[in-house]
Structure formats: structure tokens, C-alpha cells
Amino acid sequence: PDGTSHSLESLLATPDLIPGVTIIVDNSNASSPDEPGFVTITLDNELVELPPKEFRLLVHLAQQVGQVIPTLELIQVTHGRALNSKKAGALLRPLISSLRRKLGSPVNEAVYIENVRGTGYRLVVPCNR
């Protein structure tokens, strides 16, 4: 592969990528051995279920915390294909929004995931974590 795709094993190699978040894998509804059905994380002692694309997005951002990741790179990670930036943005925005909500960000606030307009996104870990 091109270095942006991740096997489940490599995604879980660093279980505390984000301070305060624990990763639990539920393969009961997996579509294949390499792709989990849902991944459950714990955040502030609450269980949060993430579909595979959201999980891959979170892990990719966490592996480069604080760095801006281009939208096209994130689409390659989540969807496994290259797209133009307009289509990539349209596919990525709902994933980012859903992930923000699941991580506890208030509506219209980017507590964990910041948008860098015209460039991409970055994961920021609040200091109180």
C-alpha cells in the first residue's frame, strides 16, 4: 500500500494514542478479519462506538497530533481512494462532525479536531486531559 492505509493490528499497536481514551475492539460485526465492525473507545469513563472510517480517521490524526493533515490524505485513509479536494471535503465533513460529537465537542466547537481552512484537519488534545 501507499503508507496511509492501516491494518487493525497497526492501529491498535499504541493503545493510548490519545490521553484518557481507551480502545476496545468489537469484531462481532466485522466485515473481514482486517476490518473491525465497530471499535468502542472509552472517553471520560463513557463507552463510545466508532464505525471503522471514524476510527481510522481518529487514529490517523492521533498518530500526528498537532500536525495539520491534508484532507486528501485523510480521505485516502478513511475511504482508501484518491479524490479531488471538493469531493474529498464533502465525504470528510460528516465524518469529522460525527467524530467531534462522539468525542464530546459542543456543537460548532472543535475541542479535539480543528479545521485548518483550505488545508485539512489536526487533532489537538486539551491540556486538562
C-alpha positions as CSV (number, residue, x, y, z in Angstrom):
1,P,0.0,0.0,0.0
2,D,0.9,3.7,-0.1
3,G,1.7,4.0,3.6
4,T,-1.6,5.7,4.6
5,S,-3.7,2.5,5.0
6,H,-3.5,0.8,8.3
7,S,-4.3,-2.7,9.4
8,L,-6.3,-3.2,12.6
9,E,-3.2,-4.6,14.3
10,S,-1.1,-1.5,13.5
11,L,-3.9,0.8,14.6
12,L,-4.0,-0.8,18.0
13,A,-0.2,-1.0,18.5
14,T,-0.3,2.2,20.5
15,P,-3.5,1.8,22.7
16,D,-3.2,5.2,24.4
17,L,-2.8,7.4,21.3
18,I,-5.0,10.0,23.0
19,P,-4.7,10.5,26.7
20,G,-7.8,9.4,28.5
21,V,-9.1,7.3,25.6
22,T,-9.0,3.5,25.8
23,I,-9.7,1.4,22.7
24,I,-11.8,-1.8,22.8
25,V,-12.4,-3.7,19.6
26,D,-15.7,-5.5,18.9
27,N,-15.3,-7.8,16.0
28,S,-18.7,-9.4,16.3
29,N,-20.0,-7.5,13.3
30,A,-16.7,-7.3,11.4
31,S,-16.9,-7.4,7.6
32,S,-13.5,-9.1,7.4
33,P,-10.7,-10.1,9.8
34,D,-8.7,-6.9,8.9
35,E,-11.6,-4.5,9.3
36,P,-13.4,-4.2,12.6
37,G,-17.2,-3.9,12.7
38,F,-17.2,-1.1,15.3
39,V,-14.5,0.0,17.7
40,T,-15.5,1.1,21.1
41,I,-13.5,3.6,22.9
42,T,-13.9,4.9,26.4
43,L,-13.7,8.6,27.0
44,D,-14.2,10.0,30.5
45,N,-15.5,6.5,31.5
46,E,-18.2,6.6,28.8
47,L,-18.3,4.0,26.0
48,V,-18.3,5.5,22.5
49,E,-18.8,3.3,19.4
50,L,-17.0,4.3,16.3
51,P,-17.5,2.8,12.8
52,P,-14.3,1.8,11.1
53,K,-13.9,5.0,9.0
54,E,-14.3,7.2,12.1
55,F,-11.8,5.0,14.0
56,R,-9.3,5.2,11.1
57,L,-9.7,9.0,11.0
58,L,-9.2,9.3,14.7
59,V,-6.1,7.1,14.8
60,H,-4.5,8.8,11.8
61,L,-5.0,12.2,13.4
62,A,-3.7,10.9,16.7
63,Q,-0.6,9.5,15.2
64,Q,0.3,13.0,14.1
65,V,-1.2,15.0,16.9
66,G,-0.9,18.8,16.5
67,Q,0.1,18.4,12.8
68,V,-2.3,19.5,10.0
69,I,-3.2,16.5,7.9
70,P,-4.4,17.4,4.3
71,T,-8.0,16.5,3.5
72,L,-6.9,14.3,0.6
73,E,-4.7,12.3,2.8
74,L,-7.5,11.8,5.3
75,I,-9.8,10.6,2.5
76,Q,-7.2,8.1,1.4
77,V,-7.0,6.8,5.0
78,T,-10.8,6.6,5.6
79,H,-12.1,5.6,2.1
80,G,-9.0,4.1,0.5
81,R,-9.2,6.1,-2.6
82,A,-8.0,9.4,-4.1
83,L,-10.5,12.1,-4.9
84,N,-10.4,15.7,-5.9
85,S,-10.5,18.2,-3.0
86,K,-14.2,19.2,-3.4
87,K,-15.4,15.6,-3.3
88,A,-12.9,14.7,-0.5
89,G,-14.2,17.6,1.6
90,A,-17.8,16.6,1.1
91,L,-17.1,13.0,2.2
92,L,-14.9,14.0,5.1
93,R,-17.1,16.7,6.7
94,P,-19.8,14.3,8.0
95,L,-17.1,12.0,9.5
96,I,-15.4,14.9,11.2
97,S,-18.7,16.2,12.5
98,S,-19.8,12.8,13.8
99,L,-16.4,12.1,15.4
100,R,-16.4,15.6,17.1
101,R,-19.8,14.9,18.5
102,K,-18.8,11.5,19.8
103,L,-15.7,12.9,21.4
104,G,-17.9,15.4,23.3
105,S,-17.3,18.6,21.4
106,P,-20.1,21.1,21.8
107,V,-21.9,21.9,18.5
108,N,-19.8,24.3,16.4
109,E,-16.7,23.9,18.7
110,A,-13.6,22.0,17.8
111,V,-12.3,20.7,21.2
112,Y,-10.3,17.8,19.7
113,I,-10.4,18.2,15.9
114,E,-9.6,21.6,14.4
115,N,-10.2,22.6,10.8
116,V,-7.4,24.5,9.1
117,R,-9.4,26.1,6.4
118,G,-8.4,25.1,2.9
119,T,-5.7,22.7,4.2
120,G,-7.0,19.9,6.4
121,Y,-7.5,19.0,10.0
122,R,-5.5,18.5,13.1
123,L,-6.0,16.7,16.4
124,V,-5.4,18.8,19.5
125,V,-5.6,17.3,22.9
126,P,-6.9,19.7,25.6
127,C,-4.4,20.3,28.4
128,N,-6.8,19.1,31.0
129,R,-6.7,15.5,29.6
